[in-house]
Amino acid sequence: MPFSNKSFSSTSRDALRARIHDEIARTAHPRAPWLTPRPAPDGTPAHDVIVVGAGQSGLAIAFGLMRAQVTNILVLDRAPEGREGPWLTYARMRTLRSPKDFTGPDLGLPALTYQSWHEARYGQAAWDALDLIPREDWAAYLAFVRDATGVPVENGVTVTRIAPADGLLAVTEAGGRVRYARKVVLATGQEGAGRWAIPEALSGLPAGRVARTDDAIDVAGLEGKRVAVIGAGASAFDNAATALEAGAAAVTLLCRRAEAQVVQPYRWLTFAGFLRHLGDLDDAWRWRFMSAVMGLREGFPQATWDRCARHPTFHFLPGAPLRAARMADGAVVLDTPKGTVAADFVIAATGIAIDYAARPELSAFAHNIATWGDRYAPPAEERDDRLAAYPYLGDDYAFTERERGLTPWIGDIHLFGIASTVSHGPSGSSINAMTTAVPRLVSGLTRGLFVADLDRHWADFRAYDVPQAVLR
């Protein structure tokens, strides 16, 4: 259940919840309902929006819709309650990397900010002394956001297909149940438009010798083992540190670049102009900015490096891209330009690959998703085949068609995740953009719902005859 930690008294929790409800009520204009449920093929009322994913983005999107009086919604998540997102599963950092004062899921309500939650739980002095937010606290805060806002979530639901159905979208779950909606938002995290990547060189290794960073790694089982980590992003260092702290005999981190990425480009772009309006630029400028940003990859902070470097058994190997891997004398042998590395276990921290066919919920239209490669040809010096595979999204985060007219209904499916990055900047992929990106998405959703009902709104307006004064 959302709250069971004894350090958060029921009195403090209830008082904070009351503040939140008061702020929601004070800022609820316009309050008028404006949507009429459409009947589904099975005779039930269709949802106006189904959000797939109840992590931080899914919760914020649903809350934003509710604030816009789009209340006939549902959020679905495959994880058990409290285990949504990465925070209590495969995230292995100690703290968030975003500064503590970055806001997001609150959508501008002071009482719903993380600061308000932290002060209510631990006191203002604890907030003043806080450096970065522990990831377990962030997970607990998100659980409170869900509870306090009343976002409707169903857990343990895996979406396996989205397809058209009489002007609606049919959302099929594992087990066969079908729900219907006018619009669907995919807030499905890092791999929402593909899969976690693993170098081809590792594909032939025994299953028990290699893992991806999203796997449920038996960390305790790494004690006394030689571990190799492929990749040099923040999550690579998190996994290396976790192995070292578990007592690994040695951890070698292989970085393909000559130098590690220590500049964090997301810090530069965290200003209102960029976050709000990158998606308004023409294709050339969007591509120029985001190909440069993503070409740098995400840097790691000092604390992340120090967490590894304080162990004498940590070895950082720059300029060492993986060329091949094989088993020899009971060990995994990795070939690099810097020589070979022997390991008992390998962790691939190599990010995600865009692969629409790998996502069951995209299977009905994966072949017709327009990509940046379909829509824009950059100058030769800016060419990037990896980014060219990213989806070319509309200004409301909707999928667009590769062949126009073949699957027009995908314009009612909106993607809010890391794969949105090339089209909209760091929108669905980081906390720093939530305050601007979620309202932009919600505005796109409400615009689509409103425009689709224009005939009804016009008829309702013409029939409106409620007097506001009585002539005497």
VOFI-505123 format. One line per field, with one value per residue (C-alpha): residue number from 1; x, y negated, z. Coordinates in steps of 0.02 Angstrom, whole numbers. Layout:
N
n = c(NUM / ...) $
east = c(X / ...) $
north = c(Y / ...) $
up = c(Z / ...) $
// end
This chain:
472
n = c(1 / 2 / 3 / 4 / 5 / 6 / 7 / 8 / 9 / 10 / 11 / 12 / 13 / 14 / 15 / 16 / 17 / 18 / 19 / 20 / 21 / 22 / 23 / 24 / 25 / 26 / 27 / 28 / 29 / 30 / 31 / 32 / 33 / 34 / 35 / 36 / 37 / 38 / 39 / 40 / 41 / 42 / 43 / 44 / 45 / 46 / 47 / 48 / 49 / 50 / 51 / 52 / 53 / 54 / 55 / 56 / 57 / 58 / 59 / 60 / 61 / 62 / 63 / 64 / 65 / 66 / 67 / 68 / 69 / 70 / 71 / 72 / 73 / 74 / 75 / 76 / 77 / 78 / 79 / 80 / 81 / 82 / 83 / 84 / 85 / 86 / 87 / 88 / 89 / 90 / 91 / 92 / 93 / 94 / 95 / 96 / 97 / 98 / 99 / 100 / 101 / 102 / 103 / 104 / 105 / 106 / 107 / 108 / 109 / 110 / 111 / 112 / 113 / 114 / 115 / 116 / 117 / 118 / 119 / 120 / 121 / 122 / 123 / 124 / 125 / 126 / 127 / 128 / 129 / 130 / 131 / 132 / 133 / 134 / 135 / 136 / 137 / 138 / 139 / 140 / 141 / 142 / 143 / 144 / 145 / 146 / 147 / 148 / 149 / 150 / 151 / 152 / 153 / 154 / 155 / 156 / 157 / 158 / 159 / 160 / 161 / 162 / 163 / 164 / 165 / 166 / 167 / 168 / 169 / 170 / 171 / 172 / 173 / 174 / 175 / 176 / 177 / 178 / 179 / 180 / 181 / 182 / 183 / 184 / 185 / 186 / 187 / 188 / 189 / 190 / 191 / 192 / 193 / 194 / 195 / 196 / 197 / 198 / 199 / 200 / 201 / 202 / 203 / 204 / 205 / 206 / 207 / 208 / 209 / 210 / 211 / 212 / 213 / 214 / 215 / 216 / 217 / 218 / 219 / 220 / 221 / 222 / 223 / 224 / 225 / 226 / 227 / 228 / 229 / 230 / 231 / 232 / 233 / 234 / 235 / 236 / 237 / 238 / 239 / 240 / 241 / 242 / 243 / 244 / 245 / 246 / 247 / 248 / 249 / 250 / 251 / 252 / 253 / 254 / 255 / 256 / 257 / 258 / 259 / 260 / 261 / 262 / 263 / 264 / 265 / 266 / 267 / 268 / 269 / 270 / 271 / 272 / 273 / 274 / 275 / 276 / 277 / 278 / 279 / 280 / 281 / 282 / 283 / 284 / 285 / 286 / 287 / 288 / 289 / 290 / 291 / 292 / 293 / 294 / 295 / 296 / 297 / 298 / 299 / 300 / 301 / 302 / 303 / 304 / 305 / 306 / 307 / 308 / 309 / 310 / 311 / 312 / 313 / 314 / 315 / 316 / 317 / 318 / 319 / 320 / 321 / 322 / 323 / 324 / 325 / 326 / 327 / 328 / 329 / 330 / 331 / 332 / 333 / 334 / 335 / 336 / 337 / 338 / 339 / 340 / 341 / 342 / 343 / 344 / 345 / 346 / 347 / 348 / 349 / 350 / 351 / 352 / 353 / 354 / 355 / 356 / 357 / 358 / 359 / 360 / 361 / 362 / 363 / 364 / 365 / 366 / 367 / 368 / 369 / 370 / 371 / 372 / 373 / 374 / 375 / 376 / 377 / 378 / 379 / 380 / 381 / 382 / 383 / 384 / 385 / 386 / 387 / 388 / 389 / 390 / 391 / 392 / 393 / 394 / 395 / 396 / 397 / 398 / 399 / 400 / 401 / 402 / 403 / 404 / 405 / 406 / 407 / 408 / 409 / 410 / 411 / 412 / 413 / 414 / 415 / 416 / 417 / 418 / 419 / 420 / 421 / 422 / 423 / 424 / 425 / 426 / 427 / 428 / 429 / 430 / 431 / 432 / 433 / 434 / 435 / 436 / 437 / 438 / 439 / 440 / 441 / 442 / 443 / 444 / 445 / 446 / 447 / 448 / 449 / 450 / 451 / 452 / 453 / 454 / 455 / 456 / 457 / 458 / 459 / 460 / 461 / 462 / 463 / 464 / 465 / 466 / 467 / 468 / 469 / 470 / 471 / 472) $
east = c(0 / 59 / 105 / 168 / 332 / 324 / 431 / 286 / 153 / -29 / -58 / 74 / 17 / -166 / -122 / -22 / -160 / -284 / -170 / -161 / -349 / -371 / -249 / -332 / -502 / -437 / -361 / -492 / -559 / -636 / -736 / -868 / -873 / -862 / -846 / -983 / -929 / -938 / -1013 / -890 / -926 / -966 / -1095 / -993 / -939 / -767 / -632 / -583 / -399 / -306 / -130 / -15 / 116 / 93 / 268 / 306 / 255 / 94 / 38 / 76 / -13 / -168 / -168 / -151 / -299 / -404 / -361 / -428 / -591 / -546 / -595 / -655 / -479 / -385 / -201 / -135 / 31 / 103 / 195 / 124 / 73 / 226 / 344 / 305 / 453 / 637 / 658 / 636 / 681 / 830 / 884 / 1048 / 1094 / 1085 / 1002 / 918 / 1038 / 918 / 937 / 816 / 719 / 671 / 483 / 379 / 231 / 158 / 115 / 132 / 41 / 157 / 84 / 113 / 299 / 430 / 491 / 321 / 318 / 495 / 463 / 303 / 390 / 559 / 546 / 610 / 784 / 802 / 754 / 879 / 1016 / 967 / 1087 / 1005 / 843 / 864 / 780 / 678 / 606 / 565 / 470 / 376 / 336 / 264 / 155 / 91 / 57 / -49 / -143 / -169 / -227 / -341 / -272 / -363 / -233 / -250 / -92 / -42 / -107 / 3 / -55 / -21 / -105 / -183 / -292 / -437 / -616 / -764 / -684 / -604 / -446 / -458 / -329 / -303 / -226 / -134 / -274 / -383 / -482 / -515 / -545 / -590 / -530 / -534 / -350 / -204 / -45 / 106 / 207 / 303 / 476 / 647 / 604 / 432 / 476 / 594 / 700 / 850 / 1005 / 1142 / 1299 / 1295 / 1464 / 1384 / 1241 / 1333 / 1378 / 1291 / 1135 / 1203 / 1357 / 1279 / 1140 / 1068 / 1052 / 863 / 878 / 850 / 1034 / 1081 / 1192 / 1241 / 1299 / 1432 / 1536 / 1709 / 1674 / 1762 / 1635 / 1645 / 1526 / 1503 / 1461 / 1510 / 1347 / 1279 / 1189 / 1349 / 1438 / 1287 / 1298 / 1487 / 1471 / 1335 / 1446 / 1594 / 1488 / 1429 / 1610 / 1656 / 1839 / 1864 / 1755 / 1815 / 1713 / 1740 / 1712 / 1715 / 1758 / 1934 / 1871 / 1720 / 1573 / 1576 / 1481 / 1294 / 1206 / 1037 / 1095 / 1122 / 953 / 852 / 779 / 601 / 635 / 715 / 601 / 442 / 485 / 611 / 461 / 403 / 562 / 580 / 654 / 828 / 844 / 765 / 881 / 1033 / 1004 / 951 / 1078 / 1213 / 1141 / 1114 / 1282 / 1362 / 1256 / 1212 / 1354 / 1378 / 1405 / 1555 / 1470 / 1438 / 1622 / 1679 / 1564 / 1666 / 1839 / 1852 / 1869 / 2046 / 1972 / 1886 / 1966 / 1911 / 1961 / 1929 / 1953 / 1902 / 1749 / 1698 / 1753 / 1717 / 1676 / 1708 / 1719 / 1892 / 1948 / 1780 / 1787 / 1714 / 1853 / 1816 / 1923 / 1955 / 2085 / 2164 / 2186 / 2078 / 1976 / 1931 / 1770 / 1651 / 1500 / 1461 / 1335 / 1281 / 1242 / 1215 / 1047 / 898 / 870 / 722 / 631 / 444 / 417 / 485 / 336 / 177 / 66 / 139 / 126 / -33 / 51 / 239 / 264 / 187 / 266 / 353 / 531 / 646 / 736 / 574 / 543 / 711 / 878 / 1011 / 1174 / 1308 / 1403 / 1246 / 1195 / 1154 / 1072 / 1031 / 928 / 850 / 754 / 667 / 482 / 434 / 296 / 163 / 158 / 43 / 166 / 58 / 129 / 125 / 109 / 250 / 123 / -15 / -192 / -141 / -164 / -239 / -298 / -120 / -142 / -238 / -90 / 32 / 208 / 284 / 453 / 635 / 591 / 502 / 669 / 715 / 544 / 518 / 680 / 699 / 511 / 459 / 635 / 682 / 613 / 682 / 559 / 399 / 336 / 330 / 311 / 162 / 55 / 104 / 47 / -113 / -152 / -130 / -245 / -382 / -365 / -394 / -543 / -620 / -597 / -668 / -828 / -849 / -1020 / -1087 / -1011 / -1088 / -1258 / -1244 / -1197 / -1343 / -1461 / -1392 / -1529 / -1491 / -1528 / -1412 / -1533 / -1719 / -1802 / -1930) $
north = c(0 / -179 / -225 / -116 / -198 / -236 / -392 / -479 / -504 / -489 / -665 / -743 / -641 / -687 / -870 / -872 / -783 / -913 / -1054 / -970 / -950 / -1132 / -1192 / -1085 / -1158 / -1337 / -1320 / -1211 / -1337 / -1298 / -1165 / -1130 / -952 / -952 / -774 / -646 / -463 / -372 / -198 / -58 / 90 / 197 / 71 / 0 / -183 / -202 / -293 / -462 / -422 / -266 / -296 / -145 / -161 / -221 / -284 / -468 / -520 / -420 / -488 / -668 / -650 / -577 / -714 / -846 / -772 / -771 / -955 / -987 / -898 / -745 / -625 / -473 / -401 / -247 / -213 / -36 / 34 / 209 / 196 / 227 / 70 / -20 / 61 / -49 / -124 / -89 / -159 / -1 / 123 / 98 / -79 / -58 / -237 / -294 / -459 / -547 / -647 / -793 / -935 / -921 / -1078 / -1016 / -1000 / -887 / -778 / -922 / -1018 / -1183 / -1143 / -1193 / -1066 / -924 / -958 / -839 / -975 / -982 / -794 / -786 / -923 / -839 / -673 / -724 / -909 / -1070 / -1051 / -885 / -969 / -1108 / -980 / -869 / -860 / -742 / -642 / -458 / -353 / -257 / -422 / -472 / -309 / -340 / -517 / -454 / -332 / -480 / -580 / -437 / -424 / -611 / -651 / -500 / -451 / -290 / -153 / 33 / 134 / 304 / 263 / 292 / 213 / 326 / 239 / 74 / 75 / -23 / 17 / -80 / -251 / -206 / -116 / 62 / 92 / 278 / 349 / 510 / 632 / 560 / 423 / 275 / 95 / -48 / -228 / -380 / -411 / -311 / -380 / -265 / -318 / -156 / -211 / -188 / -44 / -108 / -109 / 38 / 145 / 140 / 158 / 286 / 291 / 424 / 485 / 542 / 638 / 803 / 806 / 924 / 846 / 847 / 747 / 588 / 468 / 302 / 160 / 183 / 365 / 425 / 457 / 566 / 432 / 535 / 672 / 556 / 568 / 630 / 622 / 526 / 412 / 316 / 174 / 123 / -62 / -223 / -314 / -349 / -181 / -90 / -170 / -133 / 51 / 54 / -27 / 95 / 242 / 167 / 138 / 318 / 375 / 410 / 459 / 334 / 226 / 164 / 33 / 30 / -141 / -148 / -334 / -396 / -496 / -477 / -595 / -711 / -859 / -843 / -928 / -913 / -1042 / -1170 / -1145 / -1156 / -1328 / -1376 / -1429 / -1265 / -1150 / -1236 / -1273 / -1149 / -1054 / -1212 / -1227 / -1165 / -994 / -1059 / -1146 / -1006 / -880 / -992 / -1016 / -840 / -748 / -851 / -824 / -638 / -619 / -677 / -553 / -581 / -630 / -566 / -673 / -673 / -568 / -430 / -423 / -431 / -289 / -177 / -256 / -235 / -47 / 7 / 152 / 34 / 17 / -111 / -69 / -212 / -191 / -9 / 31 / 213 / 306 / 487 / 601 / 785 / 915 / 979 / 1080 / 1052 / 862 / 733 / 654 / 484 / 420 / 232 / 119 / 105 / 294 / 430 / 425 / 585 / 586 / 704 / 595 / 457 / 316 / 227 / 45 / 0 / -87 / -54 / -13 / -82 / 74 / 53 / 236 / 283 / 200 / 306 / 153 / 75 / 232 / 180 / 25 / 46 / 55 / -116 / -222 / -370 / -395 / -544 / -453 / -453 / -639 / -728 / -714 / -803 / -872 / -739 / -801 / -782 / -609 / -484 / -321 / -280 / -438 / -422 / -271 / -377 / -411 / -572 / -631 / -763 / -920 / -825 / -678 / -572 / -443 / -495 / -381 / -328 / -298 / -424 / -354 / -175 / -184 / -356 / -300 / -303 / -492 / -452 / -358 / -473 / -423 / -502 / -424 / -428 / -395 / -564 / -651 / -692 / -768 / -859 / -864 / -782 / -776 / -603 / -549 / -656 / -748 / -916 / -931 / -871 / -1043 / -1097 / -933 / -861 / -1018 / -1019 / -839 / -867 / -1019 / -912 / -779 / -901 / -989 / -824 / -778 / -951 / -959 / -785 / -841 / -1009 / -967 / -921 / -1075 / -1186 / -1106 / -1123 / -1306 / -1341 / -1256 / -1345 / -1453 / -1470 / -1650 / -1733 / -1872 / -1890 / -2047 / -2116) $
up = c(0 / -30 / 148 / 289 / 341 / 525 / 507 / 421 / 554 / 504 / 573 / 461 / 312 / 334 / 358 / 197 / 104 / 166 / 103 / -67 / -81 / -30 / -163 / -295 / -248 / -248 / -422 / -505 / -631 / -752 / -661 / -792 / -861 / -1050 / -1111 / -1145 / -1138 / -1304 / -1308 / -1342 / -1457 / -1305 / -1244 / -1101 / -1094 / -1171 / -1074 / -1141 / -1107 / -1053 / -991 / -999 / -862 / -683 / -651 / -620 / -796 / -801 / -634 / -683 / -850 / -768 / -636 / -771 / -865 / -707 / -680 / -856 / -810 / -911 / -774 / -870 / -874 / -820 / -787 / -813 / -753 / -765 / -598 / -426 / -330 / -265 / -389 / -539 / -628 / -592 / -418 / -315 / -452 / -567 / -518 / -424 / -387 / -205 / -245 / -389 / -495 / -514 / -389 / -245 / -293 / -467 / -470 / -580 / -531 / -429 / -588 / -497 / -333 / -189 / -67 / -190 / -217 / -154 / -35 / 50 / 65 / 134 / 261 / 318 / 339 / 410 / 457 / 380 / 455 / 365 / 201 / 228 / 260 / 113 / -33 / -158 / -143 / -95 / -229 / -99 / -38 / -215 / -237 / -75 / -130 / -295 / -199 / -98 / -256 / -320 / -156 / -129 / -306 / -324 / -494 / -545 / -568 / -598 / -565 / -631 / -805 / -957 / -1120 / -1267 / -1413 / -1468 / -1622 / -1699 / -1652 / -1724 / -1704 / -1538 / -1484 / -1418 / -1281 / -1257 / -1099 / -1068 / -1032 / -1168 / -1082 / -1197 / -1141 / -1255 / -1260 / -1370 / -1339 / -1269 / -1191 / -1181 / -1029 / -1033 / -982 / -1057 / -1172 / -1224 / -1409 / -1414 / -1300 / -1188 / -1295 / -1274 / -1381 / -1516 / -1454 / -1291 / -1371 / -1374 / -1189 / -1067 / -993 / -816 / -865 / -935 / -885 / -937 / -813 / -806 / -755 / -577 / -545 / -397 / -323 / -171 / -288 / -358 / -199 / -243 / -430 / -567 / -649 / -812 / -851 / -1033 / -1048 / -961 / -927 / -755 / -743 / -790 / -642 / -530 / -572 / -552 / -380 / -328 / -375 / -282 / -127 / -136 / -121 / -301 / -316 / -458 / -568 / -738 / -829 / -1017 / -1097 / -1287 / -1287 / -1260 / -1112 / -999 / -1023 / -873 / -947 / -916 / -1063 / -976 / -849 / -988 / -1070 / -909 / -941 / -986 / -1165 / -1217 / -1120 / -1178 / -1357 / -1426 / -1495 / -1586 / -1689 / -1868 / -1901 / -1937 / -1770 / -1670 / -1750 / -1729 / -1543 / -1497 / -1603 / -1518 / -1345 / -1368 / -1454 / -1292 / -1196 / -1013 / -898 / -721 / -565 / -450 / -317 / -444 / -491 / -310 / -262 / -378 / -367 / -179 / -207 / -252 / -350 / -474 / -645 / -773 / -951 / -1076 / -1262 / -1246 / -1352 / -1346 / -1502 / -1458 / -1313 / -1284 / -1147 / -1102 / -950 / -864 / -883 / -1001 / -1103 / -1178 / -1321 / -1331 / -1414 / -1241 / -1227 / -1151 / -991 / -899 / -798 / -712 / -746 / -873 / -856 / -1016 / -978 / -1160 / -1157 / -1267 / -1450 / -1547 / -1608 / -1629 / -1672 / -1501 / -1415 / -1420 / -1393 / -1552 / -1659 / -1751 / -1824 / -1798 / -1986 / -2014 / -1877 / -1958 / -1901 / -1910 / -2048 / -2147 / -2125 / -2116 / -2204 / -2100 / -2167 / -2184 / -2032 / -1924 / -1986 / -1848 / -1898 / -1717 / -1694 / -1867 / -1799 / -1666 / -1697 / -1783 / -1666 / -1687 / -1580 / -1461 / -1446 / -1561 / -1680 / -1862 / -2012 / -2125 / -2265 / -2240 / -2238 / -2198 / -2008 / -1972 / -1800 / -1730 / -1716 / -1556 / -1480 / -1391 / -1338 / -1184 / -1148 / -1193 / -1376 / -1378 / -1355 / -1534 / -1568 / -1402 / -1304 / -1132 / -1107 / -1051 / -1005 / -857 / -706 / -760 / -905 / -824 / -774 / -956 / -1051 / -959 / -983 / -1167 / -1186 / -1087 / -1196 / -1351 / -1281 / -1233 / -1402 / -1491 / -1383 / -1405 / -1594 / -1617 / -1528 / -1616 / -1688 / -1517 / -1436 / -1570 / -1545 / -1356 / -1374 / -1489 / -1367 / -1214 / -1138 / -953 / -900 / -774 / -730 / -700 / -767 / -646) $
// end
